[in-house]
Amino acid sequence: MIRKVTCDDIPAIAELYREQFREMSKLIPDFIKEGDQSVEFLEKTISNDDSDILVYENDGIVVGFILLQTKMQ
């Protein structure tokens, strides 16, 4: 099921970011290092009117997400 993010999803999204950074650091280690996405960034993104996060749930577990932002000119 795809739905709009809630603040309760932050731990799951943070873990998905961690996995993404870990895998990307293996592919392009000169540019990407393992790390965490800050909780503050996720909280601001959720509350910002110029962005949205949609999550994909499978059996009640968040297994994916997409972050959409309006580009400011």
N, C-alpha and C positions, 0 to 999 in steps of 0.2 A: 504494500500500500504506500502510495506517495502522499505526503502531507506536509503542511507548513511546520517549521521547527518550533519547539518551545524551549524555554530555559532548562527544562528537565533533560533535554537531549545533549546538552553541552558536554558531559563526560564521554558519551558515545562518539560525538563528533571529534572531540580532542583525541580520542584513541585512533579514530580513522585517519586523522591528520598525522599522528605519530607513525602509523603504518605506512602512509604515503611517503613521508619524508625518509623513512628507513629504506623503502624500496627504491625511491628515486636516487638516494645517495649511492646505491650500488650501481646504478646505470650511468650517472654523471657525477662522480665523486668530487670533481674539481669545482662544481657549481652548487651542489646540494649536499648539505650535511644532515645527519640525523638530528632530530630536535622535536620540540613541542610547539603547538600553536597556542598563543596565550589565551587564557580564559577571558581576559579583558577584551581582546579583539572579537571573540565570538559574541560576547554580551553586547558590544557596541554594534556589531553587524546585525544582530537580532533586533535591536531597538531602533536602528537607523531606517528612516523612511525610504532611503535610496538603495536599499539592498534587501534581499530575501534569501533564506536558506530553505530548501526543500529536502526532506529526508525520505529515504526508502526503508520501510520496515518489512521484515520477514518474521512471522510468528512473534510479533511484538518486540523484535530486536532491530535497532537501527543498524543497517548493513551498508548504507551508502548515503551520500548527500550531494547536493549541488548548491553552490553559492552564486547568486546573481547580483550584480551591482550596476547601477546606472553610472556611466562615465560622466564626470563633471568636465565641462569645457572651460 
